[in-house]
Amino acid sequence: MKSPKEKWWSRARKARAELEARFLHHPEVSMIDLGEDPQAASAAPVLRLHVRHRGVALAGVPKDLQGIPVRVIYGSYELQNK
């Protein structure tokens, strides 16, 4: 039998896969992950939808998926040469 923590992670991975299927094809979306809430509103990890440019309108971004909060983070990520 799965523990409550294992059940949560299973649900979170399914929610991430659903979000990826819906938005990863968008040219402004650079990444979708599970991580710390940038709004500090949730102690548990949240789904993070990383968008390259602020002001890009993504239609239909849910507030949560399967009970996991969704946050949009703006930022352009590039490799840095030292």
PDB file as gemmi writes it, atoms N, CA and C in Angstrom:
CRYST1    1.000    1.000    1.000  90.00  90.00  90.00 P 1                      
ATOM      1  N   MET A   1       0.827  -1.174   0.000  1.00  0.00           N  
ATOM      2  CA  MET A   1       0.000   0.000   0.000  1.00  0.00           C  
ATOM      3  C   MET A   1       0.880   1.249   0.000  1.00  0.00           C  
ATOM      4  N   LYS A   2       0.519   2.221  -0.813  1.00  0.00           N  
ATOM      5  CA  LYS A   2       1.301   3.449  -0.899  1.00  0.00           C  
ATOM      6  C   LYS A   2       1.055   4.336   0.314  1.00  0.00           C  
ATOM      7  N   SER A   3       2.119   4.995   0.750  1.00  0.00           N  
ATOM      8  CA  SER A   3       1.988   5.959   1.847  1.00  0.00           C  
ATOM      9  C   SER A   3       1.341   7.230   1.301  1.00  0.00           C  
ATOM     10  N   PRO A   4       0.813   8.088   2.192  1.00  0.00           N  
ATOM     11  CA  PRO A   4       0.230   9.352   1.723  1.00  0.00           C  
ATOM     12  C   PRO A   4       1.223  10.186   0.913  1.00  0.00           C  
ATOM     13  N   LYS A   5       2.494  10.153   1.297  1.00  0.00           N  
ATOM     14  CA  LYS A   5       3.517  10.914   0.573  1.00  0.00           C  
ATOM     15  C   LYS A   5       3.702  10.350  -0.842  1.00  0.00           C  
ATOM     16  N   GLU A   6       3.736   9.028  -0.962  1.00  0.00           N  
ATOM     17  CA  GLU A   6       3.866   8.394  -2.282  1.00  0.00           C  
ATOM     18  C   GLU A   6       2.649   8.699  -3.152  1.00  0.00           C  
ATOM     19  N   LYS A   7       1.466   8.701  -2.563  1.00  0.00           N  
ATOM     20  CA  LYS A   7       0.254   9.025  -3.311  1.00  0.00           C  
ATOM     21  C   LYS A   7       0.301  10.466  -3.804  1.00  0.00           C  
ATOM     22  N   TRP A   8       0.782  11.383  -2.940  1.00  0.00           N  
ATOM     23  CA  TRP A   8       0.880  12.786  -3.336  1.00  0.00           C  
ATOM     24  C   TRP A   8       1.823  12.937  -4.526  1.00  0.00           C  
ATOM     25  N   TRP A   9       3.002  12.303  -4.450  1.00  0.00           N  
ATOM     26  CA  TRP A   9       3.976  12.424  -5.538  1.00  0.00           C  
ATOM     27  C   TRP A   9       3.460  11.796  -6.828  1.00  0.00           C  
ATOM     28  N   SER A  10       2.738  10.715  -6.719  1.00  0.00           N  
ATOM     29  CA  SER A  10       2.144  10.098  -7.904  1.00  0.00           C  
ATOM     30  C   SER A  10       1.148  11.052  -8.562  1.00  0.00           C  
ATOM     31  N   ARG A  11       0.313  11.668  -7.746  1.00  0.00           N  
ATOM     32  CA  ARG A  11      -0.667  12.635  -8.253  1.00  0.00           C  
ATOM     33  C   ARG A  11       0.045  13.853  -8.840  1.00  0.00           C  
ATOM     34  N   ALA A  12       1.105  14.311  -8.195  1.00  0.00           N  
ATOM     35  CA  ALA A  12       1.857  15.478  -8.673  1.00  0.00           C  
ATOM     36  C   ALA A  12       2.517  15.193 -10.022  1.00  0.00           C  
ATOM     37  N   ARG A  13       3.080  14.001 -10.196  1.00  0.00           N  
ATOM     38  CA  ARG A  13       3.710  13.647 -11.471  1.00  0.00           C  
ATOM     39  C   ARG A  13       2.672  13.568 -12.588  1.00  0.00           C  
ATOM     40  N   LYS A  14       1.485  13.027 -12.279  1.00  0.00           N  
ATOM     41  CA  LYS A  14       0.412  12.977 -13.279  1.00  0.00           C  
ATOM     42  C   LYS A  14      -0.039  14.384 -13.657  1.00  0.00           C  
ATOM     43  N   ALA A  15      -0.146  15.269 -12.675  1.00  0.00           N  
ATOM     44  CA  ALA A  15      -0.537  16.651 -12.940  1.00  0.00           C  
ATOM     45  C   ALA A  15       0.519  17.348 -13.789  1.00  0.00           C  
ATOM     46  N   ARG A  16       1.809  17.099 -13.503  1.00  0.00           N  
ATOM     47  CA  ARG A  16       2.881  17.697 -14.298  1.00  0.00           C  
ATOM     48  C   ARG A  16       2.807  17.208 -15.741  1.00  0.00           C  
ATOM     49  N   ALA A  17       2.571  15.928 -15.934  1.00  0.00           N  
ATOM     50  CA  ALA A  17       2.456  15.373 -17.285  1.00  0.00           C  
ATOM     51  C   ALA A  17       1.279  16.001 -18.032  1.00  0.00           C  
ATOM     52  N   GLU A  18       0.178  16.218 -17.337  1.00  0.00           N  
ATOM     53  CA  GLU A  18      -0.983  16.861 -17.963  1.00  0.00           C  
ATOM     54  C   GLU A  18      -0.656  18.304 -18.359  1.00  0.00           C  
ATOM     55  N   LEU A  19       0.028  19.030 -17.480  1.00  0.00           N  
ATOM     56  CA  LEU A  19       0.414  20.409 -17.783  1.00  0.00           C  
ATOM     57  C   LEU A  19       1.391  20.442 -18.958  1.00  0.00           C  
ATOM     58  N   GLU A  20       2.329  19.493 -18.996  1.00  0.00           N  
ATOM     59  CA  GLU A  20       3.273  19.409 -20.120  1.00  0.00           C  
ATOM     60  C   GLU A  20       2.531  19.154 -21.432  1.00  0.00           C  
ATOM     61  N   ALA A  21       1.576  18.259 -21.422  1.00  0.00           N  
ATOM     62  CA  ALA A  21       0.816  17.951 -22.643  1.00  0.00           C  
ATOM     63  C   ALA A  21       0.061  19.173 -23.141  1.00  0.00           C  
ATOM     64  N   ARG A  22      -0.385  20.010 -22.226  1.00  0.00           N  
ATOM     65  CA  ARG A  22      -1.169  21.185 -22.599  1.00  0.00           C  
ATOM     66  C   ARG A  22      -0.327  22.382 -23.012  1.00  0.00           C  
ATOM     67  N   PHE A  23       0.877  22.558 -22.430  1.00  0.00           N  
ATOM     68  CA  PHE A  23       1.602  23.814 -22.620  1.00  0.00           C  
ATOM     69  C   PHE A  23       3.046  23.707 -23.096  1.00  0.00           C  
ATOM     70  N   LEU A  24       3.673  22.552 -23.023  1.00  0.00           N  
ATOM     71  CA  LEU A  24       5.098  22.472 -23.361  1.00  0.00           C  
ATOM     72  C   LEU A  24       5.367  22.766 -24.837  1.00  0.00           C  
ATOM     73  N   HIS A  25       4.374  22.605 -25.691  1.00  0.00           N  
ATOM     74  CA  HIS A  25       4.542  22.895 -27.116  1.00  0.00           C  
ATOM     75  C   HIS A  25       4.565  24.397 -27.410  1.00  0.00           C  
ATOM     76  N   HIS A  26       4.104  25.221 -26.464  1.00  0.00           N  
ATOM     77  CA  HIS A  26       4.036  26.674 -26.678  1.00  0.00           C  
ATOM     78  C   HIS A  26       5.461  27.226 -26.769  1.00  0.00           C  
ATOM     79  N   PRO A  27       5.765  28.065 -27.774  1.00  0.00           N  
ATOM     80  CA  PRO A  27       7.137  28.551 -27.954  1.00  0.00           C  
ATOM     81  C   PRO A  27       7.659  29.421 -26.805  1.00  0.00           C  
ATOM     82  N   GLU A  28       6.771  29.981 -26.002  1.00  0.00           N  
ATOM     83  CA  GLU A  28       7.217  30.821 -24.886  1.00  0.00           C  
ATOM     84  C   GLU A  28       7.437  30.025 -23.591  1.00  0.00           C  
ATOM     85  N   VAL A  29       7.023  28.775 -23.570  1.00  0.00           N  
ATOM     86  CA  VAL A  29       7.205  27.946 -22.376  1.00  0.00           C  
ATOM     87  C   VAL A  29       8.551  27.242 -22.474  1.00  0.00           C  
ATOM     88  N   SER A  30       9.415  27.496 -21.484  1.00  0.00           N  
ATOM     89  CA  SER A  30      10.749  26.902 -21.532  1.00  0.00           C  
ATOM     90  C   SER A  30      10.865  25.644 -20.677  1.00  0.00           C  
ATOM     91  N   MET A  31       9.989  25.511 -19.665  1.00  0.00           N  
ATOM     92  CA  MET A  31      10.133  24.374 -18.766  1.00  0.00           C  
ATOM     93  C   MET A  31       8.884  24.265 -17.886  1.00  0.00           C  
ATOM     94  N   ILE A  32       8.605  23.063 -17.448  1.00  0.00           N  
ATOM     95  CA  ILE A  32       7.550  22.810 -16.474  1.00  0.00           C  
ATOM     96  C   ILE A  32       8.156  21.871 -15.440  1.00  0.00           C  
ATOM     97  N   ASP A  33       8.047  22.261 -14.167  1.00  0.00           N  
ATOM     98  CA  ASP A  33       8.628  21.420 -13.127  1.00  0.00           C  
ATOM     99  C   ASP A  33       7.797  21.476 -11.851  1.00  0.00           C  
ATOM    100  N   LEU A  34       8.227  20.709 -10.876  1.00  0.00           N  
ATOM    101  CA  LEU A  34       7.660  20.728  -9.529  1.00  0.00           C  
ATOM    102  C   LEU A  34       8.724  21.310  -8.625  1.00  0.00           C  
ATOM    103  N   GLY A  35       8.347  22.302  -7.818  1.00  0.00           N  
ATOM    104  CA  GLY A  35       9.341  22.891  -6.947  1.00  0.00           C  
ATOM    105  C   GLY A  35       8.733  23.820  -5.922  1.00  0.00           C  
ATOM    106  N   GLU A  36       9.598  24.552  -5.248  1.00  0.00           N  
ATOM    107  CA  GLU A  36       9.196  25.470  -4.193  1.00  0.00           C  
ATOM    108  C   GLU A  36       8.266  26.545  -4.738  1.00  0.00           C  
ATOM    109  N   ASP A  37       7.260  26.885  -3.962  1.00  0.00           N  
ATOM    110  CA  ASP A  37       6.285  27.890  -4.362  1.00  0.00           C  
ATOM    111  C   ASP A  37       6.922  29.279  -4.327  1.00  0.00           C  
ATOM    112  N   PRO A  38       7.023  29.970  -5.481  1.00  0.00           N  
ATOM    113  CA  PRO A  38       7.624  31.308  -5.489  1.00  0.00           C  
ATOM    114  C   PRO A  38       6.778  32.322  -4.723  1.00  0.00           C  
ATOM    115  N   GLN A  39       5.508  32.011  -4.500  1.00  0.00           N  
ATOM    116  CA  GLN A  39       4.630  32.905  -3.743  1.00  0.00           C  
ATOM    117  C   GLN A  39       4.633  32.560  -2.254  1.00  0.00           C  
ATOM    118  N   ALA A  40       5.307  31.492  -1.883  1.00  0.00           N  
ATOM    119  CA  ALA A  40       5.386  31.020  -0.497  1.00  0.00           C  
ATOM    120  C   ALA A  40       4.003  30.802   0.117  1.00  0.00           C  
ATOM    121  N   ALA A  41       3.027  30.464  -0.716  1.00  0.00           N  
ATOM    122  CA  ALA A  41       1.669  30.216  -0.230  1.00  0.00           C  
ATOM    123  C   ALA A  41       1.438  28.741   0.076  1.00  0.00           C  
ATOM    124  N   SER A  42       2.324  27.873  -0.409  1.00  0.00           N  
ATOM    125  CA  SER A  42       2.174  26.441  -0.214  1.00  0.00           C  
ATOM    126  C   SER A  42       3.466  25.867   0.353  1.00  0.00           C  
ATOM    127  N   ALA A  43       3.328  25.089   1.414  1.00  0.00           N  
ATOM    128  CA  ALA A  43       4.502  24.428   1.993  1.00  0.00           C  
ATOM    129  C   ALA A  43       4.942  23.250   1.123  1.00  0.00           C  
ATOM    130  N   ALA A  44       3.981  22.659   0.417  1.00  0.00           N  
ATOM    131  CA  ALA A  44       4.278  21.528  -0.477  1.00  0.00           C  
ATOM    132  C   ALA A  44       4.747  22.074  -1.824  1.00  0.00           C  
ATOM    133  N   PRO A  45       5.480  21.277  -2.593  1.00  0.00           N  
ATOM    134  CA  PRO A  45       5.876  21.710  -3.930  1.00  0.00           C  
ATOM    135  C   PRO A  45       4.663  22.042  -4.804  1.00  0.00           C  
ATOM    136  N   VAL A  46       4.879  22.940  -5.751  1.00  0.00           N  
ATOM    137  CA  VAL A  46       3.838  23.355  -6.690  1.00  0.00           C  
ATOM    138  C   VAL A  46       4.313  23.074  -8.110  1.00  0.00           C  
ATOM    139  N   LEU A  47       3.376  23.061  -9.048  1.00  0.00           N  
ATOM    140  CA  LEU A  47       3.727  22.975 -10.470  1.00  0.00           C  
ATOM    141  C   LEU A  47       4.161  24.360 -10.920  1.00  0.00           C  
ATOM    142  N   ARG A  48       5.306  24.431 -11.589  1.00  0.00           N  
ATOM    143  CA  ARG A  48       5.813  25.727 -12.037  1.00  0.00           C  
ATOM    144  C   ARG A  48       5.919  25.720 -13.555  1.00  0.00           C  
ATOM    145  N   LEU A  49       5.236  26.664 -14.163  1.00  0.00           N  
ATOM    146  CA  LEU A  49       5.206  26.835 -15.613  1.00  0.00           C  
ATOM    147  C   LEU A  49       6.126  28.009 -15.929  1.00  0.00           C  
ATOM    148  N   HIS A  50       7.288  27.731 -16.494  1.00  0.00           N  
ATOM    149  CA  HIS A  50       8.289  28.765 -16.767  1.00  0.00           C  
ATOM    150  C   HIS A  50       8.054  29.351 -18.161  1.00  0.00           C  
ATOM    151  N   VAL A  51       7.820  30.669 -18.199  1.00  0.00           N  
ATOM    152  CA  VAL A  51       7.506  31.380 -19.442  1.00  0.00           C  
ATOM    153  C   VAL A  51       8.626  32.381 -19.707  1.00  0.00           C  
ATOM    154  N   ARG A  52       9.081  32.454 -20.953  1.00  0.00           N  
ATOM    155  CA  ARG A  52      10.243  33.263 -21.307  1.00  0.00           C  
ATOM    156  C   ARG A  52      10.041  34.766 -21.127  1.00  0.00           C  
ATOM    157  N   HIS A  53       8.892  35.298 -21.485  1.00  0.00           N  
ATOM    158  CA  HIS A  53       8.690  36.752 -21.458  1.00  0.00           C  
ATOM    159  C   HIS A  53       7.449  37.134 -20.658  1.00  0.00           C  
ATOM    160  N   ARG A  54       7.614  38.101 -19.779  1.00  0.00           N  
ATOM    161  CA  ARG A  54       6.492  38.629 -19.000  1.00  0.00           C  
ATOM    162  C   ARG A  54       5.481  39.250 -19.966  1.00  0.00           C  
ATOM    163  N   GLY A  55       4.236  39.079 -19.669  1.00  0.00           N  
ATOM    164  CA  GLY A  55       3.191  39.662 -20.499  1.00  0.00           C  
ATOM    165  C   GLY A  55       2.669  38.722 -21.576  1.00  0.00           C  
ATOM    166  N   VAL A  56       3.293  37.560 -21.721  1.00  0.00           N  
ATOM    167  CA  VAL A  56       2.800  36.578 -22.685  1.00  0.00           C  
ATOM    168  C   VAL A  56       1.509  35.987 -22.130  1.00  0.00           C  
ATOM    169  N   ALA A  57       0.474  36.024 -22.940  1.00  0.00           N  
ATOM    170  CA  ALA A  57      -0.818  35.489 -22.501  1.00  0.00           C  
ATOM    171  C   ALA A  57      -0.915  34.008 -22.859  1.00  0.00           C  
ATOM    172  N   LEU A  58      -1.014  33.174 -21.863  1.00  0.00           N  
ATOM    173  CA  LEU A  58      -1.231  31.753 -22.079  1.00  0.00           C  
ATOM    174  C   LEU A  58      -2.672  31.456 -21.668  1.00  0.00           C  
ATOM    175  N   ALA A  59      -3.499  31.173 -22.626  1.00  0.00           N  
ATOM    176  CA  ALA A  59      -4.908  30.910 -22.347  1.00  0.00           C  
ATOM    177  C   ALA A  59      -5.079  29.571 -21.646  1.00  0.00           C  
ATOM    178  N   GLY A  60      -5.926  29.562 -20.648  1.00  0.00           N  
ATOM    179  CA  GLY A  60      -6.313  28.313 -20.016  1.00  0.00           C  
ATOM    180  C   GLY A  60      -5.376  27.760 -18.969  1.00  0.00           C  
ATOM    181  N   VAL A  61      -4.462  28.583 -18.427  1.00  0.00           N  
ATOM    182  CA  VAL A  61      -3.591  28.075 -17.364  1.00  0.00           C  
ATOM    183  C   VAL A  61      -4.454  27.891 -16.114  1.00  0.00           C  
ATOM    184  N   PRO A  62      -4.527  26.673 -15.604  1.00  0.00           N  
ATOM    185  CA  PRO A  62      -5.371  26.421 -14.427  1.00  0.00           C  
ATOM    186  C   PRO A  62      -4.708  26.934 -13.146  1.00  0.00           C  
ATOM    187  N   LYS A  63      -5.515  27.184 -12.137  1.00  0.00           N  
ATOM    188  CA  LYS A  63      -4.989  27.586 -10.823  1.00  0.00           C  
ATOM    189  C   LYS A  63      -4.384  26.382 -10.111  1.00  0.00           C  
ATOM    190  N   ASP A  64      -4.916  25.192 -10.425  1.00  0.00           N  
ATOM    191  CA  ASP A  64      -4.342  23.965  -9.890  1.00  0.00           C  
ATOM    192  C   ASP A  64      -4.753  22.800 -10.791  1.00  0.00           C  
ATOM    193  N   LEU A  65      -4.001  21.723 -10.681  1.00  0.00           N  
ATOM    194  CA  LEU A  65      -4.291  20.472 -11.384  1.00  0.00           C  
ATOM    195  C   LEU A  65      -4.224  19.353 -10.364  1.00  0.00           C  
ATOM    196  N   GLN A  66      -5.282  18.581 -10.268  1.00  0.00           N  
ATOM    197  CA  GLN A  66      -5.356  17.462  -9.326  1.00  0.00           C  
ATOM    198  C   GLN A  66      -4.982  17.887  -7.907  1.00  0.00           C  
ATOM    199  N   GLY A  67      -5.362  19.120  -7.557  1.00  0.00           N  
ATOM    200  CA  GLY A  67      -5.093  19.628  -6.219  1.00  0.00           C  
ATOM    201  C   GLY A  67      -3.700  20.197  -6.012  1.00  0.00           C  
ATOM    202  N   ILE A  68      -2.877  20.206  -7.058  1.00  0.00           N  
ATOM    203  CA  ILE A  68      -1.527  20.754  -6.969  1.00  0.00           C  
ATOM    204  C   ILE A  68      -1.566  22.175  -7.538  1.00  0.00           C  
ATOM    205  N   PRO A  69      -1.207  23.215  -6.763  1.00  0.00           N  
ATOM    206  CA  PRO A  69      -1.233  24.586  -7.278  1.00  0.00           C  
ATOM    207  C   PRO A  69      -0.300  24.763  -8.473  1.00  0.00           C  
ATOM    208  N   VAL A  70      -0.696  25.633  -9.398  1.00  0.00           N  
ATOM    209  CA  VAL A  70       0.105  25.956 -10.581  1.00  0.00           C  
ATOM    210  C   VAL A  70       0.565  27.404 -10.466  1.00  0.00           C  
ATOM    211  N   ARG A  71       1.846  27.643 -10.669  1.00  0.00           N  
ATOM    212  CA  ARG A  71       2.401  28.991 -10.650  1.00  0.00           C  
ATOM    213  C   ARG A  71       3.094  29.262 -11.981  1.00  0.00           C  
ATOM    214  N   VAL A  72       2.943  30.489 -12.499  1.00  0.00           N  
ATOM    215  CA  VAL A  72       3.646  30.906 -13.706  1.00  0.00           C  
ATOM    216  C   VAL A  72       4.844  31.728 -13.264  1.00  0.00           C  
ATOM    217  N   ILE A  73       6.016  31.361 -13.765  1.00  0.00           N  
ATOM    218  CA  ILE A  73       7.265  32.055 -13.456  1.00  0.00           C  
ATOM    219  C   ILE A  73       7.819  32.604 -14.759  1.00  0.00           C  
ATOM    220  N   TYR A  74       8.178  33.887 -14.750  1.00  0.00           N  
ATOM    221  CA  TYR A  74       8.728  34.503 -15.946  1.00  0.00           C  
ATOM    222  C   TYR A  74      10.241  34.572 -15.839  1.00  0.00           C  
ATOM    223  N   GLY A  75      10.923  34.212 -16.911  1.00  0.00           N  
ATOM    224  CA  GLY A  75      12.368  34.278 -16.944  1.00  0.00           C  
ATOM    225  C   GLY A  75      12.915  33.636 -18.198  1.00  0.00           C  
ATOM    226  N   SER A  76      13.960  34.239 -18.727  1.00  0.00           N  
ATOM    227  CA  SER A  76      14.630  33.693 -19.899  1.00  0.00           C  
ATOM    228  C   SER A  76      15.911  33.035 -19.415  1.00  0.00           C  
ATOM    229  N   TYR A  77      16.019  31.734 -19.605  1.00  0.00           N  
ATOM    230  CA  TYR A  77      17.158  30.989 -19.101  1.00  0.00           C  
ATOM    231  C   TYR A  77      18.143  30.719 -20.243  1.00  0.00           C  
ATOM    232  N   GLU A  78      19.398  31.045 -20.005  1.00  0.00           N  
ATOM    233  CA  GLU A  78      20.422  30.835 -21.016  1.00  0.00           C  
ATOM    234  C   GLU A  78      21.661  30.256 -20.331  1.00  0.00           C  
ATOM    235  N   LEU A  79      22.437  29.499 -21.088  1.00  0.00           N  
ATOM    236  CA  LEU A  79      23.708  28.999 -20.568  1.00  0.00           C  
ATOM    237  C   LEU A  79      24.661  30.161 -20.393  1.00  0.00           C  
ATOM    238  N   GLN A  80      25.424  30.119 -19.321  1.00  0.00           N  
ATOM    239  CA  GLN A  80      26.404  31.177 -19.071  1.00  0.00           C  
ATOM    240  C   GLN A  80      27.794  30.633 -19.309  1.00  0.00           C  
ATOM    241  N   ASN A  81      28.616  31.400 -19.985  1.00  0.00           N  
ATOM    242  CA  ASN A  81      30.025  31.061 -20.186  1.00  0.00           C  
ATOM    243  C   ASN A  81      30.845  31.804 -19.154  1.00  0.00           C  
ATOM    244  N   LYS A  82      31.737  31.083 -18.508  1.00  0.00           N  
ATOM    245  CA  LYS A  82      32.567  31.737 -17.478  1.00  0.00           C  
ATOM    246  C   LYS A  82      33.886  32.162 -18.051  1.00  0.00           C  
TER     247      LYS A  82                                                      
END                                                                             
